[in-house]
Amino acid sequence: MIRFVVDILPEAEAEIREAFFWYFERSPIAADAFRAETFQAIDGLTTDALMWPEDEGGIRRHILRHFP
């Protein structure tokens, strides 16, 4: 099986970190769920890099189901 390398833009990484801490301040359980869903989405890209639509700049993005 082919596995793809996923590059996360620094801006996206910062946004993920900020969101994690926002959830953590309110509920560590929610923060853990956010982290798990985020990693699951990223891991999904390693096996199917074309699963999400590409924008005009060639960037693929995904809105988390439980944490929009």
C-alpha positions in Angstrom: 0.0 0.0 0.0 1.3 3.4 -0.9 1.5 5.9 2.0 1.7 9.6 1.3 3.6 12.2 3.3 1.4 14.9 4.7 2.9 18.4 5.2 1.0 20.6 7.7 1.4 24.3 7.1 2.8 26.2 10.1 -0.4 28.2 10.2 -2.5 25.1 10.3 -0.3 23.6 13.0 -0.7 26.8 15.1 -4.5 26.8 14.6 -4.7 23.1 15.7 -2.6 23.9 18.8 -4.7 26.9 19.6 -8.0 25.0 19.2 -6.6 22.2 21.4 -5.9 24.6 24.2 -9.2 26.3 23.8 -11.0 22.9 24.2 -8.7 21.9 27.0 -9.5 25.0 29.1 -13.2 24.0 28.9 -12.8 20.2 29.0 -9.7 18.0 28.9 -12.0 15.2 27.6 -13.1 17.4 24.7 -9.5 18.3 24.0 -8.5 14.7 23.9 -11.4 14.0 21.5 -10.4 16.9 19.3 -6.8 15.7 19.2 -7.9 12.1 18.3 -10.2 13.3 15.5 -7.5 15.6 14.2 -4.9 12.9 14.1 -7.4 10.5 12.5 -8.1 13.0 9.7 -4.3 13.5 9.1 -3.7 9.8 9.2 -6.5 9.3 6.7 -4.6 11.6 4.3 -1.5 9.3 4.4 -3.5 6.5 2.9 -5.8 8.5 0.5 -4.3 11.9 -0.2 -7.0 12.7 -2.7 -9.9 12.2 -0.3 -10.6 15.9 0.2 -11.1 18.5 -2.4 -8.2 20.7 -3.5 -8.5 24.5 -3.4 -7.2 26.8 -6.1 -3.8 26.9 -4.4 -3.5 23.1 -4.4 -4.2 22.9 -0.6 -6.5 20.1 0.7 -8.5 20.9 3.8 -11.0 19.1 6.0 -13.5 20.4 8.5 -13.7 18.0 11.5 -17.1 16.5 11.9 -17.4 17.0 15.7 -15.3 20.1 16.0 -16.2 22.5 13.2 
